[in-house]
Amino acid sequence: MFAAVTSSTLLATMGSPIVVEAHVGQGIPAFTVVGLPDEGCRESRDRVRAAMLSSDLAWPTKRVTINLAGAGERRGGAGLDLAIAVGLLVATGVLSQEAVEGKAFVAELGLDGSLRPTAGMAPLASAVGDHEVVVAATAVAEASLARAPRLRPVHTLKQLVEVLKAEEAWPHVAVPEPQVVIDEIADMADVRGQEMARLALEVAAAGFHHVLLMGPPGAGKSMLARRLPGLLPRLTDDQAFRVAMARSAAGMPMSAVIASSAPYRAPHHTVSMIGMVGGGSSQLRPGELTLASDGVLFLDEMGEFAPTVLDALRQPLEEGVVRLSRANGSVTMPAKCLLIAATNPCPCGVSSPLACTCTPIAKQRYLRRFSGPLLDRFDLRVELQRPSTTELTSRSKGECSEAIAERVKRVHEMCLARQGCVNSSLSADALEEVAPLQEDALNILRARLDEGRLTGRGYHRVRRVARTLADLNQCDGPISSEWVHLALSMRAKLHTGHGEMR
């Protein structure tokens, strides 16, 4: 009459273990799901009933109550179908409670009784601890990323019942070993000219500094951005695991292959607020910020993004996490990404004032989308011009990504050994210890602050960039004016509707 079956439900990028309790008793025939189920779980009645009948299993004509016992957030999803079906079979005596002990069931049921994968199979399988995880045979590759102790792939509900009744052995389905691969990334050697922009990308990769590229169409902004992931160090095992969990939770196609290259996301400018930061009404899902965590988020044509979407980036960029709160609970998702954005100087994109066709109102409306607080979070703001004819037609290539990446890797290792984090994550107190300023360098920044050309946040960001520049040039000790001047030169002014940002 009563059964308890282990399963898991998806909560943002993480799985949450729950116990599906099933009770079959006297009363008017009905099927009720309690325990904060979502819409997908409430629809499970029809899927489970059809799957059981298609598998020649009797549907109980009694009062059925399903309880989702777990955390306080709304939970559910189609992945609970199999656990509900197994719970009913145990409660009606078809299966014994002992047969399901030590096992977790995560799969959607088809109307024909087949087991199907659901979004987030990797975090769902990872959430159930030391249980054997019963999954659909077609989901075994994605579920294998979860480092689960043992996977039990099954094709149909009928086959699962026969196995649990010891009438048949577990079907043999090869469980692939997760493999780490290196993605092919475009090379910096293809970039012609743009020496300051190349240096800015190297500094951005070495210190994980956000960078804004400003220039006319054809200057190479998008080309440079696509090559930034190739300058970052390879992901550690833990980072690669987090990236795989986020991609699985987002419902992206997955296999048993884990990429060791930094993720790269370039959402279209029509992306919604939920698409960028994550969320949703019934189930919280990761957005572009989380999918780009430990990698690069590229906003091409930043001036075309909705101002509300851009301003929603401010807190995650500062803290490295996305905090979502809803009536039934809250979640925290990783958002430690390197932001690179590209923008034209005006809607028409022409850099020359004499050739620009934009009206003052149109130009002001375009630039007003960039709020001052958002721009202040860009450590580097570099102005680009179109490469000259000589540079474009030159047959000599620039420095390759591999050589730059070696210098970046050396700086990352140095920073982790010295302060335990990259330079962009240094606190104000840590700056005094790790990046003290020589007197002449301090006077330069004091003058900028007195003139109002630098904010308090900008002051600390310039110091962090100067520390990265010194590290790249293997200069230990206090920061000299040379590196402060260079850091300020890579913080180009931008006239907006709110004034001039420096």
C-alpha positions, 0 to 999 in steps of 0.5 A: 500500500505504501512505497518510497523510491529515490529519485532527483529533480533539477534545481538550476544547474544542480540536481537535488535528491528527493524521495517519491512516496506512493500510497494506494488506498481505498477511496474514490479512484483518483491520482494526486501529486503533492509536495510542490510539483511543477506542471511537468510532474502533474502531467505525469499521471497520463504518461505513467498510466499509458506506459504501464498499460502498454507494458501489460501492467495493471493501473490501480483503480484506487485512490493514489497519492504521490508525495515528493519529499525533499527540499522546500523548492518547487520540484518535479519534471518529466524525469520523475515519471519512472520513479512514480511508476516504480513507486506504484508498482511497489505499492500495489505489490508487483515489486518488493521494496527490497528490489528498489533499495539502493537504486535511484530512478531518473527517466521520462516515460513514453506512452509506449513504455519506453524510457527516455532521457530528460534535460539535466541527466548529468546533474540528476544522476550526480545528485543521488550519491552512492545509489545505483542510477537507473536511466534510459539507455539513450541517456547513458552517455550524458549520465556518465558525466556525473561520476555516478558509482554505477549506471543501470541503463534500461530500454523499457519499463517492462524490461525494468520490471522483469529485471527487478523481479529477478526474471532477467539480467540487467541489459548490457549497454556499454557505458562510455568512459568520459573523455577530455578533448581540446576544441579547435579555436581560431588563432591570433596569428590570423589577426593583422595589426591591432597591436593595442587590441592584441595586448588588451586581450592578452592582459584580459586573459592573464588577469581575467579582466573584462574588456570593451572593444570600440570601433567601426565595422571591419576593424576586427572586433568579432575576430578578436573576441572569437580568439580570446578563449584560445588564450585562456588556460585549459580547464581543470577537472573541476571546472570542466565538470561544472561546465558539463553540469551547466550544459546538461542542465540547460538541455544542450546536446551532450555526449561522454566527451568533456571539453577542456577548452574554456567555453565561449558563448555569444548570444544574439542581441535579442536575448531576453533577461531570463535567457541572459541571467537564467530563471524561468517561471516553473523551473529555474534554468541557467542562462548565458552567464552561467553557460559561459562561466569559467570561459568567455561571454561575448556581446557583439553589438552591445548597443543593440542589447536591451538596456535592462539586460545589460544592467542585469549583468552588473551584479553577476560580473561583480560577484561572479554568481547569479542569485535568483529568488522566487516565491518558493525558494532561491538558487545561486548559479556560477557566473565567473565569466570573462566578458568581452563586448564590442560596439560601434561608435554610433548606429551607422558605425562610421568612425569619421565625424565628417562621414557619420550620418547619425543625428545627434539624438540617434547617437545619444539614444544609442550610447545611452544604453550603456549605463555608467555603472556597467561601463565602469566594470570594464577594466579595459576599453580599447578603441580600434581603427580599421587595419591599413592596406599594408597590414591587411595585405601583409603575408607575415602573421602575428604571434600565435595563440599558443605563444601568448597562452604560455605567458598567460598560463605563467601569470595564472600560476604566479597569481594562484601561488601568490594570492590564491586568485587571479588579479581581477578578483583581488580585494581592495585590502589585498591590493595594498599587499600584492600591488603597492604603488610607487609614489609617482604612480600613486600621484598619477591616480590621485590626480585622476581621482581629483579631476573626477576622471576616475571613480573609486571602482575605476581606481581599483580596477586600474591598479589590478590591470597594472598588476597584471601588466607588471606580471606579464613583464615579470616585474615584481615589487611595487607598481611603477608609473610605467604600468599605471600609464599603460593601464590608463591608456587601455581605458579609453574614454567613451561619450555617453548620454550620461557624460564621459566615462574614463 
